[in-house]
């Protein structure tokens, strides 16, 4: 499935990110790791978290990006890869063992 992406500088975006294994409770079981990765990415690539809801197998987030910036995809890539690598603890990360789906639903608010 291909999603349409809207690039609005300093926009507010809504996202849904799913676990690859939808019957898992990994997100709530490892919430500390998820929080750490979000903080790390936010330190180097700032964004405002307006709202976030973490459920066992997916999360919803509303972000506002800084002026002149519409690169939310890099932020999600860093969060998802860092989270997966920390949980997998040294295993080589690839598409077959990624913990979060490669695609995510998102759009301009």
N, C-alpha and C positions, 0 to 999 in steps of 0.2 A: 504494500500500500504506500502511496506517495502522499505526503502531507503538503499542503500549501503553507508557505512561510511568509510572514509579513515582517519586513525589516523597517522598524520605526525607531529613529534615534531617540533615546531617552524614553522609550515606550514602556508600558506596563503590559506584562505577558502572563497568561495562564498556561500551566503545563500539567500534564498527567504523565507520570513515568511508571512503567510496569516492571515487575520482576519477570524474568524469562520463565521461571517456574511459578505459574499463577496460584498454585495451591500451597505455596510456601508462606511462612510467617517471618521470613528472614529480615525484612525491614524493621519490624518492631523488636525482634530478637537481638538485632545488632544496631540499635538506634544510636548508641554512643559513637560508633564508627562512622555512621552516616553524618552525624552532626560534625564530627571532626573534619571530614572531607569537605563539607559545605563551608565550614569556617576557613579552612586552608585555601580553598579556591577563592572565597570572597576576599581574603586578605590581598591576594595578587591581582584578582580580576573583580573589582568591587561591583556589588549590586545590592539593592535593598530588597529584603524579604518582607513583602507586605502581608503575606499569609502563607501557611504551610500546614498540610494535614498528612500525617504518615499513617497509613493503614497497613495491615499485615503483608499484602502483596502488591501494593502500589502507593503512590503518593501524588498529592496535588500541591501545586505551588503557584503563588502569584509574586512575580518579581517586577521591580522597576529598575531599569538600567540607567547609568549616568548619561549626562548630555554628550552627544556625539558618538554614542556607542550602541550598537544593535546586535552585538555578537553573543547572544545567549547560547548558541550551539557549542562554542568552545567551552564555556562554563559547564554545561551539562556533560560534555565529553570528559572533562577533567574530573568531575565529581563521580561519574559512573565508573570510569577506569580506575581511579584511586580507591573507591569503595570496593570494587571487585577484587583488585589486587590485594588489599588488606585482608579481605575475608578468605581469599584463596591461599594466602600466605606463601608466596614464592612460586606458585604454579605459573607456568607461562599462560598469559591471558590471550584468549582467542575467541572467535565468534561462537564456538561450540560450548565454551564454559563461562561465557559472560553471564553475570548474575542479573543484570538489568537489560531489558530489550534495547536493541540498537536504535530503534525509532522511538519517538515520544510525540505525544500530541501537544501542540502548543499553538497559541495564536495571540494576536493583539487584542488587548482589552479596549 
